[in-house]
């Protein structure tokens, strides 16, 4: 498909979505929001893709929402345009989604990165929720995901007092999985994603679902989800292939079946 605000490409088994509004520091407007989620859903359906990356450019992953588009919006407009509700679509993506973040990830940009399954951060990455400085609060998961990741006190400081985390702090507090040089940060993310894409696809999807359940259920409920995802894998060809390959000391040939 042809998009106006994003670029898409594939590298082997990895699909890449690049936010492409450089003059606006990749701020999310309604068009880009729709295009990003359409692209993610398309890659999720592509049987040749096993992992997905979302990235921006070296200077900015995404510097939030397009404030010019929102400044005079009414309550009814915000509600009916589904400017916030659309973010829930990322929860429906079954394959791992990795944010490759360089430069600014602010407001909606930070929230989008947090909603991904993993984050590769360049040494220039900066994460923040500055909505308080323009008279609002995060509306796409910032208050909730930050609190679960970094704890109440730091999340409160970021949301109420506009604290920005450096890349090193993001790694320290568990927001980022890896910290890499700015030069080649996307290549590093692709290598990371390609390693994930080399795993048994059905098992990866079940694993993602199970880990996500840990943040939304009690321990008892989460353990039930884990079992519900564990047992069906023994009905797959990949389970037989994986265990045979282990016994035979060879590399498994996954079929995604």
C-alpha positions as CSV (number, residue, x, y, z in Angstrom):
1,X,0.0,0.0,0.0
2,X,1.0,3.6,-0.5
3,X,0.9,5.8,2.6
4,X,1.2,9.6,3.1
5,X,2.8,9.7,6.6
6,X,4.7,6.5,7.0
7,X,7.0,4.2,5.1
8,X,7.0,0.4,5.1
9,X,9.5,-2.2,4.1
10,X,10.5,-5.7,4.9
11,X,13.9,-7.2,5.7
12,X,13.6,-10.9,5.6
13,X,11.1,-11.9,8.2
14,X,11.0,-8.5,9.8
15,X,8.4,-5.8,8.8
16,X,9.4,-2.2,9.4
17,X,7.0,0.8,9.8
18,X,8.8,4.2,9.7
19,X,7.0,7.3,11.0
20,X,7.6,9.9,8.3
21,X,6.5,13.4,9.2
22,X,10.0,14.8,9.8
23,X,9.0,18.5,9.7
24,X,6.6,17.8,12.6
25,X,9.1,15.6,14.4
26,X,6.8,12.7,13.6
27,X,3.9,14.0,15.7
28,X,0.8,11.8,15.4
29,X,-2.1,13.3,13.5
30,X,-5.2,11.5,12.6
31,X,-3.9,10.4,9.2
32,X,-0.7,9.0,10.6
33,X,-2.5,7.2,13.5
34,X,-4.8,5.4,11.0
35,X,-1.9,4.6,8.6
36,X,0.3,3.2,11.4
37,X,-2.3,0.8,12.7
38,X,-3.4,-0.2,9.2
39,X,0.2,-1.1,8.4
40,X,0.7,-3.0,11.7
41,X,-2.5,-5.0,11.0
42,X,-1.4,-5.8,7.5
43,X,2.0,-7.0,8.6
44,X,0.4,-9.0,11.3
45,X,-1.6,-10.9,8.7
46,X,1.5,-11.4,6.4
47,X,2.6,-15.1,6.8
48,X,6.1,-14.1,5.8
49,X,6.6,-11.7,8.6
50,X,7.3,-12.9,12.2
51,X,8.3,-9.6,13.9
52,X,7.5,-6.0,13.4
53,X,9.5,-2.8,14.1
54,X,8.2,0.7,14.4
55,X,10.7,3.5,14.2
56,X,11.1,7.2,13.4
57,X,14.4,8.9,12.5
58,X,17.6,9.7,14.5
59,X,16.2,13.0,15.9
60,X,12.7,11.9,16.8
61,X,10.8,8.7,17.2
62,X,7.7,10.8,17.7
63,X,7.3,14.1,19.6
64,X,3.7,13.5,20.7
65,X,0.4,14.3,19.1
66,X,-0.1,17.0,16.6
67,X,-1.1,19.9,18.9
68,X,-2.1,22.2,16.1
69,X,-4.8,19.6,15.2
70,X,-6.0,19.3,18.7
71,X,-5.7,22.8,20.1
72,X,-9.3,23.9,19.5
73,X,-10.9,20.4,19.6
74,X,-14.0,20.0,21.7
75,X,-14.9,17.2,24.1
76,X,-17.3,15.8,21.5
77,X,-14.7,16.0,18.7
78,X,-12.1,14.1,20.8
79,X,-14.6,11.4,21.6
80,X,-16.1,10.9,18.2
81,X,-12.8,11.1,16.2
82,X,-11.5,8.2,18.3
83,X,-8.1,10.0,18.5
84,X,-7.4,8.1,21.7
85,X,-9.5,4.9,21.2
86,X,-7.6,4.0,18.1
87,X,-4.5,3.2,20.2
88,X,-6.3,0.1,21.5
89,X,-5.8,-1.5,18.1
90,X,-2.2,-2.3,19.0
91,X,-3.5,-4.8,21.6
92,X,-4.8,-6.9,18.7
93,X,-1.4,-7.3,17.1
94,X,-0.4,-10.9,17.7
95,X,3.2,-10.7,16.5
96,X,6.0,-9.0,18.6
97,X,6.2,-5.3,18.0
98,X,9.5,-3.6,18.7
99,X,10.0,0.2,19.0
100,X,13.3,1.4,17.7
101,X,13.6,4.7,19.4
102,X,16.2,7.5,18.7
103,X,15.8,11.1,19.8
104,X,12.6,12.3,21.3
105,X,9.8,10.0,22.3
106,X,7.4,12.4,24.0
107,X,3.7,12.3,24.8
108,X,2.0,10.1,22.3
109,X,5.4,9.0,21.0
110,X,6.4,7.8,24.5
111,X,3.0,6.1,24.9
112,X,3.3,4.4,21.5
113,X,6.8,3.1,22.4
114,X,5.5,1.9,25.8
115,X,2.6,0.0,24.1
116,X,5.1,-2.0,22.0
117,X,6.4,-5.3,23.3
118,X,10.0,-4.3,23.5
119,X,12.1,-1.2,23.0
120,X,15.6,-0.8,21.4
121,X,16.8,2.7,22.3
122,X,19.7,4.7,20.8
123,X,22.0,6.6,23.1
124,X,20.1,9.8,22.2
125,X,16.7,8.5,23.1
126,X,14.6,10.6,25.5
127,X,11.3,9.5,27.0
128,X,8.7,11.9,28.5
129,X,5.1,12.7,29.1
130,X,4.9,16.6,28.9
131,X,1.2,16.9,28.5
132,X,0.9,18.6,31.9
133,X,2.7,21.6,30.4
134,X,-0.2,22.2,27.9
135,X,-3.0,21.7,30.4
136,X,-3.9,18.0,29.9
137,X,-2.7,14.6,30.9
138,X,-1.6,11.5,28.9
139,X,-4.6,9.9,27.3
140,X,-3.2,6.9,25.4
141,X,-1.9,4.8,28.3
142,X,0.9,6.9,29.6
143,X,-0.3,7.1,33.2
144,X,-1.0,3.4,33.3
145,X,1.9,1.8,31.5
146,X,4.5,4.0,33.1
147,X,3.2,3.2,36.6
148,X,3.4,-0.5,35.9
149,X,6.9,-0.2,34.4
150,X,8.7,2.3,36.6
151,X,6.6,2.4,39.8
152,X,4.2,5.0,41.2
153,X,6.7,7.7,42.3
154,X,8.8,8.0,39.1
155,X,5.6,7.8,37.0
156,X,4.0,10.5,39.1
157,X,7.1,12.8,38.6
158,X,7.1,12.2,34.8
159,X,3.4,12.8,34.4
160,X,2.9,15.7,37.0
161,X,6.3,17.4,36.8
162,X,7.5,16.7,33.2
163,X,10.5,14.7,34.1
164,X,12.3,13.3,31.0
165,X,14.2,10.1,31.1
166,X,17.5,9.7,29.2
167,X,18.2,6.5,27.3
168,X,20.4,5.3,30.1
169,X,17.7,5.9,32.7
170,X,15.2,4.1,30.4
171,X,17.4,1.1,30.4
172,X,17.9,1.4,34.2
173,X,14.2,1.5,34.9
174,X,13.2,-1.3,32.5
175,X,11.7,0.7,29.7
176,X,14.3,-0.2,27.2
177,X,15.6,-3.7,26.4
178,X,18.9,-2.5,24.8
179,X,20.9,0.7,24.5
180,X,22.8,1.0,21.2
181,X,24.8,3.7,19.3
182,X,22.8,6.3,17.3
183,X,24.6,5.2,14.2
184,X,23.1,2.0,13.1
185,X,20.4,1.9,15.8
186,X,17.8,0.6,13.3
187,X,20.2,-2.1,12.0
188,X,20.6,-3.1,15.7
189,X,16.9,-3.3,16.1
190,X,16.5,-5.3,12.9
191,X,19.1,-7.8,14.2
192,X,17.2,-8.0,17.5
193,X,13.9,-8.5,15.7
194,X,15.3,-11.0,13.3
195,X,16.5,-13.2,16.2
196,X,12.9,-13.1,17.6
197,X,11.6,-13.9,14.1
198,X,13.7,-17.0,14.0
199,X,11.7,-18.6,16.8
200,X,8.7,-20.8,16.5
201,X,6.0,-18.4,15.4
202,X,3.0,-19.9,17.2
203,X,5.0,-20.3,20.4
204,X,6.0,-16.6,20.2
205,X,2.4,-15.5,19.8
206,X,1.3,-17.7,22.8
207,X,4.3,-16.3,24.8
208,X,3.4,-12.7,24.0
209,X,-0.2,-13.3,25.0
210,X,0.8,-15.0,28.3
211,X,3.2,-12.2,29.3
212,X,0.7,-9.5,28.6
213,X,-1.8,-11.3,30.7
214,X,0.5,-10.9,33.7
215,X,-0.3,-7.1,33.7
216,X,-4.0,-7.5,33.5
217,X,-4.9,-10.5,35.8
218,X,-4.3,-11.9,39.2
219,X,-1.6,-14.5,39.6
220,X,-4.2,-17.3,39.6
221,X,-5.8,-16.0,36.4
222,X,-2.5,-15.4,34.8
223,X,-1.3,-18.9,35.5
224,X,-4.6,-20.2,33.9
225,X,-3.8,-18.1,30.8
226,X,-0.3,-19.6,30.7
227,X,-1.7,-23.2,30.8
228,X,-4.3,-22.4,28.3
229,X,-1.6,-21.2,25.9
230,X,0.9,-24.0,26.8
231,X,-1.1,-27.1,26.1
232,X,-2.4,-26.3,22.6
233,X,1.2,-26.0,21.4
234,X,1.5,-29.8,21.7
235,X,-1.0,-30.0,18.8
236,X,1.4,-28.1,16.5
237,X,4.0,-29.4,14.0
238,X,6.5,-26.9,15.3
239,X,6.4,-28.5,18.8
240,X,7.2,-31.9,17.4
241,X,9.9,-30.4,15.1
242,X,11.4,-28.4,17.9
243,X,11.8,-31.2,20.4
244,X,13.0,-33.6,17.7
245,X,15.6,-31.1,16.6
246,X,16.7,-30.7,20.2
247,X,17.1,-34.5,20.7
248,X,18.9,-34.8,17.3
249,X,21.1,-31.9,18.0
250,X,20.2,-29.9,14.9
251,X,18.5,-26.6,14.1
252,X,14.7,-26.7,14.0
253,X,12.9,-25.9,10.7
254,X,9.8,-24.0,11.8
255,X,6.7,-24.1,9.7
256,X,4.3,-22.0,11.8
257,X,1.9,-24.9,11.9
